Amino acid sequence: MLKFAGFPLSAWTFALRTWGAMMLSLYVAFWLQLENASFAAVTVGILSLQTRGQAYQKAVYRLLLTVVGVIASIIIAGLFAQARDLFVIAYASWLGLCVYAGGLLDGNRAAGVVIAGFTVAFVAVVQIDSPQNIFLTGVDRGAVIAVGIAALALVNDVFLAPNLHTILSGKLAAMHERVRTFAVAILRSESADPIQSANLLREITALHPDISALVIESSAGWARGAAARTAAVALVGEVSATGALASLPSSTLPSLRSALARALADVPGEDGSALRLHLQQRMQLEDANPHDALFACHALNLLSEDQRAQKAIEDLEADRRPPCHVRTPIYRSRRAAARNAVRAFLAVVISAILFTLGGWPFASFGLALVGTFVALSAVAPSPRMFVASAAVAIPIAALLAGVTEFLILDGVDQFPLLAIGMAPSVLGAALLFTLPNARISSIGFLVLVYFPILLSPANPQDYNPETFLYRSFLAITAVIMVFAVLWTILPASDDLRRRWHLTSARAELRKLLAGRRSRYQDDDALFRDADRIGQLAALQAADGDERRDDLRQALNIFGFAAAARRIQTVLGQLSGRRDAHLLGDGYAALADYSAPRLREVAAALVASAATQLDQDEEAPAWAAIADLNWAAFLIDANPSVSSQQVS
Amino acid sequence: MMHRFPELTIGGVFIAPFVIYAGAAILIFALLRPILHLVAFDRAFISPPIAELSLYIVILALLIVLF
């Protein structure tokens, strides 16, 4: 790979595009004589993502939710302009509401929703002394954001920013290869480590924000998005089927086991359709060993998910819409979202009191920044890491802004000199943003956004050191306040989050067993459960063994919930055709979590399959038999987990 | 005869006619997307982003000239 000064060429082109778009947006905003022209540059900094799809998705959410934020600003200011205490409480409540809503979403959608929250700060709170200007400020803000978006879109299109779909199809293909390698290792009798399975699920579900950004990238976006969603769901299904095979004794059907491993490893000469037929016959043998039938069932499942993933990746590359529609919903903890919302509310109220007591000028700017930091930290993967990065990035941004304004520019008023003066800081921050290290990348992003805020380029530039010092001081104070708030007010440790995730998984399983149908299709519910395990895997536990135990427990619940959903689906398909009493027994056995009764229902279905079934009924009946036996096997294999689940 | 551009005033703030044209062009472009996918517009050009940007500018120019 071609490198310059330690960074690959792609990082340099990204940095140059960002700088170019920032300067173009500033130039246009100056030319249009917009009030807050510097926010056009800030918009470019916020939207500077490495692919077109991601940047466009973020831009659309930013623009639409800024409009929502401006409307909220007008309402809040209209209601409470004469009562400042209520004004601050209303702003804090609005921010808390947006943080809660953002906590239930992911990626750019979550960031967009919290933008609606802190837009009120920059539109209404900074105009607290002149509420008659709020509408004008809102329109001006919308205009500078539109200019920033247009500049970035133009530069990205003309200078050929990478397409998200090409990068994503590469990631999905690589992921598919890793899942296959994992499955082959399990089939070759290696033991399954729950951390490995959970990490695979985490990496697959982490692609969700990118998948949702595909839609907006081009005219083929809908088809590509549908194909990518299908591929992700199939990969989750493949990991789930591999986990099921790993639970069975490694001595089960050794010849079929190695044939399946060869088929997955694409060994030439291995006939997939013959293997599939063989497995189907094994599954439907009336006197088969229970483990053999279960192995055959999950092996078939693994093969079909593998084929589905392969086909979906090909569809993504060919812009084809896959035949089945999947939604890939995500799991988000409502408790964590509510806690973040309350914390955001309290952070704003406490900081407003402190800023008022301090009596500093520009205090409203500090209050606005507190809102920004607390809201953005709430939707970051790790809020504490985000604020820790901000504590490093904001002083750096302040230093760079000071050096640029008073040492490099030092009184000049020509635009080309401003562009050249800003170049080192913008290019450096953008280059840091491209690094794989999450902490350094986060610092790079924050410098990219807060450097133009603190420099605040204007036409003409006022070069007022007092203003600069106050703004920098308030920005650093705001970060310190949010840092203190995050550690003291309703802190949510990883340990606590782990308990929430496990509790919610158990509660949902209890509801499922009690017969309450999920509002998601089986594939969608499987993806959502995988997302929960992915979040669990991302948390740091006290020690490795505890983490392994938690993940094992979560994977057991994940496997059992998948089996229970399949049983309910196939029993639903058989209803009306089969003896209602038999199907009712199936539901009751599942609700009672009773392995012997599940086996009895399976045996009764086997007996009726031999005599009474027509061709249409045969496939769902055999699927139901396999899943009933599988559920019974899981109950026997995990008695301790089962007792917690039904408690 | 002079071309009269449509004017929009929201809450006493005058919105430039260009903004209305740009917004309408985005809307028309969004409505055209399924058709573009149907005719494999993406595959007809070496650089689909530039082709789509050009199409947007053509729509914008047509709106300005015709309305």
Chai-1 contact restraints between the chains, C-beta under 6 A:
chainA,res_idxA,chainB,res_idxB,connection_type,confidence,min_distance_angstrom,max_distance_angstrom,comment,restraint_id
A,F135,B,G11,contact,1.0,0.0,6.0,A-B,restraint_1
A,V139,B,V13,contact,1.0,0.0,6.0,A-B,restraint_2
A,D157,B,P49,contact,1.0,0.0,6.0,A-B,restraint_3
A,D157,B,I50,contact,1.0,0.0,6.0,A-B,restraint_4
A,D157,B,L53,contact,1.0,0.0,6.0,A-B,restraint_5
A,S218,B,D42,contact,1.0,0.0,6.0,A-B,restraint_6
A,S218,B,P48,contact,1.0,0.0,6.0,A-B,restraint_7
A,S219,B,R33,contact,1.0,0.0,6.0,A-B,restraint_8
A,S219,B,L36,contact,1.0,0.0,6.0,A-B,restraint_9
A,S219,B,H37,contact,1.0,0.0,6.0,A-B,restraint_10
A,S219,B,F41,contact,1.0,0.0,6.0,A-B,restraint_11
A,A220,B,H37,contact,1.0,0.0,6.0,A-B,restraint_12
A,A220,B,D42,contact,1.0,0.0,6.0,A-B,restraint_13
